[in-house]
Amino acid sequence: MDYVALEQKLRYYQENRHLIPDILTQKYEAAFRVEYSHNSTAIEGNTLSLMEAKLILEDAISPDGKTLREIYEIVNHNKAFCYASNCVAEGKALDKSIVKDIHAILMENILIGGIYRNVNVYITGARHKPPPPDEAFRQLELFYADMDANHRKMNPIEYAAWTHAEFVKIHPFADGNGRTSRLMMNYQLTKAGYLPISIPVKRRLQYYDTLEAYACEGNLSSFTALIGELEEARLDMYITSIEQAL
């Protein structure tokens, strides 16, 4: 991944995004929110289609034959993304309080969120085994302590990747760790001026493999490259609209 070229695209987008008509920007953002909520919940097993997610979020229509939990997962994810976006807009750095709030919003009407687990958890099919509760809490405190240092020594794409991969490796909550960590990843990206990204459900296996590479071998490069690729694709979409405007 050519991160210098990616940063050049970011600067071009930031300097010229005012050329994109507001109505088009609004359409892009609305489409992303639906796509992101669909993909992030589908990765965890939610069976709602992209169109059903759109009906829920944009038209307030509940599709037939779906469980309340699946509907709440979509609605809650969108609310959590909006909450995180507002925190970034207010200039807040990601911290444990915001992370707990994100998780609590994700779990509304499903289970009590924002509380660390007191039981062992297992990730089906994964080589990595999350630590027991006491060790998970210790690792989580180290994670938060390391955030400032890693922010200084990593580029924004690497930092977003590390935030996600390290948090989900610890797996501090009984449920919702994946959705929480993907929101944390996008928090770091948008805080650095980048666009939020959505990991397509069709690339779930690749996504899991890159996280396994980090959890088991400490290899962050493949996951960082995946994030960089998806970020570049989003920037390219906006850059195309800028060039059309010119």
N, C-alpha and C positions, 0 to 999 in steps of 0.2 A: 504494500500500500504506500503510495506516494503522498505523505502527509503534508509536504510543502505545497504540492499542487492542490491538495484539498483546502489548505488554508488560503490559497490564492483565490479559489472559487468562493470561499466564504466571504472574503473581503469584497470581491466583485458583487456578490449578492447583497451584502450589507450596504454598499455604496450606491446601489442602483435599484433596490427593491421598491423605492418610492415610485418607480416607473410602472409597476404592475398595478392595474386598476384595482381599487379597493374591493369591488364586488368579486373579482377573480380570486384575490387573496382570501376573502371570506369563504368562498367555495372550497378552496384548497384546504383551509383549516378545518372546515366542517367535515369534509370528506376524510381528512386524516383522523379526526376524533372517532368517527365511526369505525374506520379501518383498524385503528389502534386498539380500541376496546374489543372489537371482534377477534383480532389476531391474538391479543394477550390472553384473553379468556379461553379461546379455542385451543391454544397451546396446552392449557391445563385440563382440557376435556370438555369444555362447554360446546354443546351441539348446535347452538344457534348459528344460522347462516349470516353472511354479511348483509343481505337484504333484510333479514329479520332484525338484526342489530340496528339497521337504519330506521326501520319502522318504530322500534322502541325509543331510540334517542331523538329522532327528528319529528316523528308523527305521533308519539305517545300511544302507539298501538301495540298491544301484547299479542304475539302470535299464538295460535292454538296449539295445544299438545306439548307445550314446554313447561318445565317446572318453574316454580317461583324462584328457586335458587339461581337457575340459569339467567332468568330475567334480572334479578338483583345483581348478579355478577357484572352484567353489561352496564346497568345503570350506575352501580357503585364505581366501576372502573372509570367511567366518564367523569363522575364527580371527583374522584381522587386525582385524575389528571388535571381538571380545572383548578382544584385546590393547590396542587404542586405548581402549576403555571402561575397562579396568583402569588405564591410565595417567592418564586423567582422574580416576578415583576416588582415585588417589594424589596428586592435586593437581599433576601435572606439566604444565608449559606445553609446547605443541608446539614441537619443535626439529628440527634436521637429523638427529639421531641417531634420534629416534622415527620420522621420515619414512622413513629408510632401513630401519628395522626393519619398518615397515608394508609397504614394498615387498618386502622379503625374504620375509616371510610369504606375501604374495600370490603370489609366484613359486615357492614350494616345489614341488619335483618337476616344474617346468616349465622354468625357466632360473635362472641365478645372479642373485639379486636384490640390491637395495641398492647397486648399482654404477651410476654415471652413464655415459651412453652416450659412445662415442668415434666415432660415425658420424652422418651426417645422417639425419633422419627426415622423413617426409612424411605429412600427414593427407589421406587420399583425399577429394576433393570440397570441401575447405576452402580459403578464400581465404588464410587465415593460414599462413605457412610458418615452422615452428619454427626458431630460430637454430642455426648450426653448433655442434659440441661445445664449443669454447673460449668462444664467446660465451654459450652456454647456461649454462656454469659461472659466468661472470661475473654474468649476470643472476640466477642462483640465489643467489649470495652477497648481492646487493643485496636480493633477496626476503626472505631471513632477517634482514638488517639493518633492513628496513622494517617488520617484523612488530610490533615494540613501538610504533612511532610510529602505525601504522594502528590498532592496538588501542585506543589512547587517543582517536583522533579519529573513529572509526567506531562506529556502533551494532553490536550483536552480529550481526545479520543481514547487514549490509553487510560486516562483517569476515570472516564465514564465506564470503560470496560472493567477496570479493577473494582470500582464501586459495586457494580452488579455482581461480578464473579465471586468476589470475596464475601459479600453479604449472603448470597444464595448458598455458598459453600458452608457457611455457619448454620444456615437454616434456623434462625432464632424463634420463628413462630410455628405453631402447630399446623397452620395452613396459610396459603396466600403468599409464600415467600417469593415465588417466581414473579407474580404480578407486582409485588412491592419492589423487588429489585429492578424490574424493567422500568418502573416509574422513577426509581432512584437514578438509574442510568440516564434517563431523559432529563431529569432534573439537572444533572451535571452538564449534559450537552447544552441545554438551553441557557444555563447560567454562564457558559463560556461563549454564548452567542450563536451556537449551532442550532440546527433545526432538530426537533424530536424525531425519532425514527420508530418504525413499527417492524418487528421481526415477523415475516410472513409465516403463517402456520404451516405452509407447504415446505418450509425450510426448518421445521422443528428438529429433525434428526441432526442436521448439521449444527444447529444451535446447541443442542444438548451435547454433541460431541466436543464442541469447543469449550463448553463449561467443564466437561469431564477432564479435558486436557489441563485446565487450570487447577481443578480441585485435586487431581491425582498426581500431576507432574509439575505444577507451578508454571505451565506454559500459557501465557496470556496472549501470545501473538496471534493465534488463529481467531480468537474471539475479537480482539482489537481490529483485525482485518475485516471481519464480518460487519462490525459496526461502521467502520470507515466506508465500506462498500455501500451500505444502505444509506449512510449520510450523503455520500456523493450523488447517489441516485435522486435523493430529495432535492439537493442543491441544483442538480442539472434541470429538474423540472421547473424550478423557479427561474433559473438562468435562461431557459428557452423562452419563457414568457417575457423576460426583460429584453431579450434580443428581438422578439417579435414587436415589442413596443417601440424599440429603436428603429 
